[in-house]
C-alpha cells in the first residue's frame, strides 16, 4: 500500500522536497537525497505525521531500523535502520509511545549483538542489533527512508524474526519500484509515501 495512491495532499509537498543526486555513491546510481526534505520543516513534519497517523493506537512497543506499515493489527514494535532511517524512526517511536531499537552497521553498538549480512544495490553490508533489545512475541514495525533492492529491510526482518518478534509491516518514505525490493520481503506488507523512478 502507498500513501501516494491514497491522494493525500501532503504527498506532493514531500515528493517535491526530495533531491536526486546522480552518480552517488558510485556511477550509475541516482541517489534519493532526503536531506533536502529535512530542510523544509513543514515537509519533514508532514512525513512524520503520515506515519504517526497510520500507527498511533496500534499498540506498537518498539520502533526499529527500516520501514514498515501496519494494517488492522496491533503492532508492538517498530524497527529503524542505520543512518537515514534514524531520522524517521525516533520521532515516530516517541509519538506513538514505543521504544526505539537501532539497527546498525558492525562495531557501532556496544555490548552483545546479533548480526545479519545482506546485499544492497551497490554492494553488501551487515546489520547488527543488541541482544535483548527485542523480545519473543513482540510485534514489530520496521522503518527506513528508502527501499531499493530490499536487502536492508530483509536483513532487519531476519534479525527480528530470529529473536521471535513478529514483523507486521515495513514503512519507507521512498520506494524505487523498478528495483523490485518488495519481492525480497517475503510477503511482508510495505507502506511507502513516495515512488521514484
Order of alpha helices (4+ residues) and beta strands (2+ residues): alpha-beta-beta-alpha-alpha-beta-beta-alpha-beta-beta-beta-beta-alpha-beta-beta
